[in-house]
Amino acid sequence: MAGELKIRSGTKLSLAFDVPVGEDPQFNLICTFAKSLDESAFLVSVPMKEGKALPLDESQKLLIRYGQGEESMILAGYADDIVKEGLHRYWKIRRVTEQRQFFKRADERLKVALGIEYVQDTWPVNYDGIIEKEEGLSLDISAGGLALYLNRVFNVGEICEVTLPNIGTSEEGAGCELVAAVCWNRQAPKGSLYRNICGLQFRYGDDAEKERIRAYLSYLKKKYRL
């Protein structure tokens, strides 16, 4: 954990039920931050739905968003108890390790499976003195980043380099290398060929590099009729 939350008591929080990877959570519930209990737990007011207190479900993973705009953050956790303090009732939220920044999706997301290579310069070299790339499979991709099936476990905030594959023979579909930051991690669904899924946000060096990717995705969309 990253220590106790730096959230003021009385701060309004947006709450959503966790959803499968590839779907966007709906932050349509509101609760109020009460206080931190320790580094792993905190109290929030009981969320209301249609005028009634939401029933506690200890097995339901929750996503809680706080902050404003592109600086918003999302916490993941489970409500594992109801705490009474005077006349007030609170949910005790037990945090899990996932904590990620919330990025407003400004670019169209294409659901397409592409073979994506990825590598970190901190990995050990092989007998030829080369750092070997590993391959994953994209779940979706936009000019902002991609969701990637892979077998390696990254920590949120780590940086890696990804290689997009060639699409056809057009110059617009030529593959390229990009720097990306890890935004979130999850276990892949049972039966998947990969163990994990992670969200990557592209870190562009300049506007020209981003326009290059926009052209690549436009060509990808046209070629595969996405």
C-alpha positions as CSV (number, residue, x, y, z in Angstrom):
1,M,0.0,0.0,0.0
2,A,1.0,3.6,-0.5
3,G,0.2,4.7,3.0
4,E,-2.9,6.3,4.4
5,L,-5.2,8.1,2.0
6,K,-4.7,11.9,1.8
7,I,-8.4,12.6,1.5
8,R,-10.3,15.0,3.7
9,S,-13.3,13.9,5.7
10,G,-16.5,14.8,4.0
11,T,-15.0,14.5,0.5
12,K,-17.6,13.1,-2.0
13,L,-16.4,10.0,-3.8
14,S,-17.8,8.3,-6.9
15,L,-18.3,4.5,-6.6
16,A,-18.7,1.8,-9.2
17,F,-18.9,-1.9,-9.3
18,D,-15.9,-3.6,-10.9
19,V,-16.5,-4.8,-14.5
20,P,-14.7,-7.2,-16.8
21,V,-11.6,-5.9,-18.6
22,G,-12.6,-4.1,-21.8
23,E,-15.7,-2.6,-20.2
24,D,-15.9,0.9,-18.6
25,P,-17.1,1.0,-15.0
26,Q,-20.1,3.2,-14.3
27,F,-19.4,5.6,-11.5
28,N,-23.1,6.2,-10.7
29,L,-23.0,5.9,-6.9
30,I,-21.9,8.5,-4.4
31,C,-20.5,8.1,-0.9
32,T,-18.6,10.3,1.5
33,F,-15.2,9.7,2.8
34,A,-15.2,9.5,6.6
35,K,-11.7,8.7,7.8
36,S,-8.7,6.3,7.4
37,L,-8.5,3.5,9.9
38,D,-5.0,2.4,8.9
39,E,-2.9,2.0,5.7
40,S,-5.2,-0.8,4.4
41,A,-8.8,0.3,5.4
42,F,-11.0,3.4,5.6
43,L,-14.6,4.3,6.2
44,V,-17.2,5.8,3.8
45,S,-20.8,6.5,4.2
46,V,-23.2,3.8,3.1
47,P,-23.9,4.4,-0.6
48,M,-27.6,5.0,-1.5
49,K,-29.4,3.6,-4.6
50,E,-32.9,4.6,-5.5
51,G,-33.3,6.2,-2.0
52,K,-32.3,3.0,-0.2
53,A,-29.0,2.0,1.5
54,L,-27.0,-0.3,-0.7
55,P,-26.8,-3.8,0.8
56,L,-23.3,-4.8,1.8
57,D,-21.8,-7.6,-0.4
58,E,-18.3,-8.7,0.8
59,S,-17.6,-10.5,-2.5
60,Q,-18.2,-7.5,-4.7
61,K,-15.1,-5.6,-5.8
62,L,-15.6,-1.9,-5.7
63,L,-13.9,1.0,-7.6
64,I,-13.8,4.3,-5.8
65,R,-12.8,7.5,-7.6
66,Y,-11.6,10.7,-6.1
67,G,-9.9,13.9,-7.3
68,Q,-10.7,16.0,-10.3
69,G,-10.3,15.6,-14.1
70,E,-7.2,13.8,-15.3
71,E,-5.7,13.9,-11.8
72,S,-8.5,11.6,-10.6
73,M,-7.4,8.4,-8.9
74,I,-9.2,5.1,-8.6
75,L,-8.9,2.8,-5.6
76,A,-10.0,-0.8,-5.6
77,G,-11.4,-2.6,-2.5
78,Y,-14.1,-4.6,-0.8
79,A,-16.6,-3.5,1.8
80,D,-16.1,-6.1,4.5
81,D,-18.0,-4.6,7.5
82,I,-20.6,-2.1,8.7
83,V,-19.3,0.2,11.4
84,K,-21.6,2.2,13.7
85,E,-20.3,5.4,15.3
86,G,-23.1,7.2,17.2
87,L,-26.0,7.7,14.8
88,H,-24.0,7.1,11.7
89,R,-23.3,3.9,9.9
90,Y,-20.3,3.4,7.6
91,W,-18.9,0.8,5.3
92,K,-15.4,-0.3,6.1
93,I,-13.5,-0.6,2.8
94,R,-10.5,-2.9,2.7
95,R,-8.1,-1.7,0.1
96,V,-6.4,-4.1,-2.4
97,T,-3.1,-3.4,-4.1
98,E,-4.6,-2.0,-7.3
99,Q,-4.5,1.8,-7.4
100,R,-4.4,3.6,-10.7
101,Q,-4.9,7.0,-12.2
102,F,-8.1,7.6,-14.0
103,F,-7.6,8.9,-17.5
104,K,-10.5,10.5,-19.3
105,R,-10.8,8.6,-22.6
106,A,-10.5,11.2,-25.3
107,D,-9.7,8.8,-28.2
108,E,-11.7,6.1,-29.9
109,R,-10.9,2.7,-28.6
110,L,-10.5,-0.1,-31.1
111,K,-11.2,-3.7,-29.9
112,V,-8.6,-5.7,-31.9
113,A,-6.2,-8.5,-31.2
114,L,-2.7,-7.5,-32.2
115,G,0.6,-9.2,-31.4
116,I,2.4,-6.6,-29.3
117,E,6.0,-7.0,-28.2
118,Y,7.1,-5.4,-25.0
119,V,10.4,-5.0,-23.1
120,Q,12.1,-3.2,-20.3
121,D,15.7,-2.1,-20.4
122,T,16.2,-3.4,-16.9
123,W,15.7,-7.0,-17.9
124,P,18.8,-9.3,-18.1
125,V,20.5,-9.8,-21.4
126,N,20.8,-13.2,-23.1
127,Y,24.0,-15.0,-24.2
128,D,24.2,-12.7,-27.2
129,G,24.1,-9.6,-25.0
130,I,20.5,-8.8,-26.2
131,I,17.4,-8.1,-24.1
132,E,14.8,-10.4,-25.6
133,K,11.3,-8.9,-26.1
134,E,8.2,-10.8,-24.9
135,E,4.9,-10.9,-26.8
136,G,1.4,-10.2,-25.6
137,L,-1.9,-9.7,-27.3
138,S,-3.9,-6.5,-27.3
139,L,-7.5,-6.4,-26.0
140,D,-8.1,-2.9,-27.3
141,I,-6.0,0.1,-28.4
142,S,-6.4,3.8,-28.8
143,A,-4.2,6.8,-29.3
144,G,-4.0,7.0,-25.5
145,G,-2.8,3.5,-24.8
146,L,-3.8,-0.1,-24.9
147,A,-5.0,-3.1,-22.7
148,L,-2.6,-6.0,-23.1
149,Y,-2.8,-9.7,-22.3
150,L,0.6,-10.8,-21.1
151,N,2.4,-13.3,-18.8
152,R,4.6,-10.9,-16.9
153,V,3.5,-9.0,-13.8
154,F,4.2,-5.2,-13.9
155,N,3.8,-2.8,-11.1
156,V,1.7,0.3,-11.6
157,G,3.9,3.2,-12.7
158,E,6.5,1.0,-14.3
159,I,7.7,2.1,-17.8
160,C,8.2,-0.3,-20.7
161,E,8.6,-0.1,-24.5
162,V,6.0,-1.6,-26.7
163,T,6.3,-2.4,-30.4
164,L,3.2,-2.2,-32.6
165,P,3.1,-4.7,-35.5
166,N,3.1,-3.9,-39.2
167,I,-0.4,-3.8,-40.7
168,G,-0.3,-4.6,-44.4
169,T,2.3,-2.9,-46.6
170,S,1.1,0.7,-46.4
171,E,3.4,3.3,-44.8
172,E,0.5,4.2,-42.5
173,G,0.4,0.7,-41.2
174,A,4.1,0.4,-40.5
175,G,4.8,-0.8,-37.0
176,C,6.6,1.4,-34.5
177,E,8.0,1.5,-30.9
178,L,6.5,3.5,-28.1
179,V,7.2,4.2,-24.5
180,A,4.3,3.3,-22.2
181,A,3.5,3.5,-18.5
182,V,1.6,0.8,-16.6
183,C,-1.7,2.1,-15.3
184,W,-3.4,-1.0,-13.9
185,N,-3.0,-4.8,-13.5
186,R,-5.5,-7.6,-13.3
187,Q,-5.5,-11.4,-13.6
188,A,-6.7,-12.6,-16.9
189,P,-10.0,-14.6,-17.0
190,K,-9.8,-18.3,-16.5
191,G,-9.1,-20.2,-19.7
192,S,-7.0,-17.3,-21.2
193,L,-3.8,-18.1,-22.9
194,Y,-2.2,-15.4,-20.8
195,R,-2.0,-15.0,-17.0
196,N,-2.5,-11.2,-16.7
197,I,-3.9,-8.1,-18.3
198,C,-2.4,-4.6,-17.9
199,G,-3.4,-1.2,-19.0
200,L,-0.7,0.9,-20.7
201,Q,-0.7,4.6,-21.3
202,F,1.5,5.8,-24.2
203,R,4.1,8.5,-23.4
204,Y,4.7,10.5,-26.5
205,G,7.9,12.3,-27.1
206,D,6.2,15.0,-29.3
207,D,3.0,15.8,-31.1
208,A,4.3,14.3,-34.4
209,E,4.7,10.9,-32.7
210,K,1.1,11.0,-31.5
211,E,-0.2,12.0,-35.0
212,R,1.8,9.1,-36.4
213,I,-0.1,6.7,-34.1
214,R,-3.4,8.3,-34.9
215,A,-2.7,7.7,-38.6
216,Y,-1.8,4.1,-37.8
217,L,-5.0,3.5,-35.9
218,S,-7.1,5.1,-38.6
219,Y,-5.5,2.8,-41.2
220,L,-6.1,-0.2,-38.8
221,K,-9.8,0.8,-38.4
222,K,-10.3,1.1,-42.2
223,K,-8.4,-2.1,-43.1
224,Y,-10.2,-4.3,-40.6
225,R,-13.5,-2.4,-40.7
226,L,-13.5,-1.9,-37.0
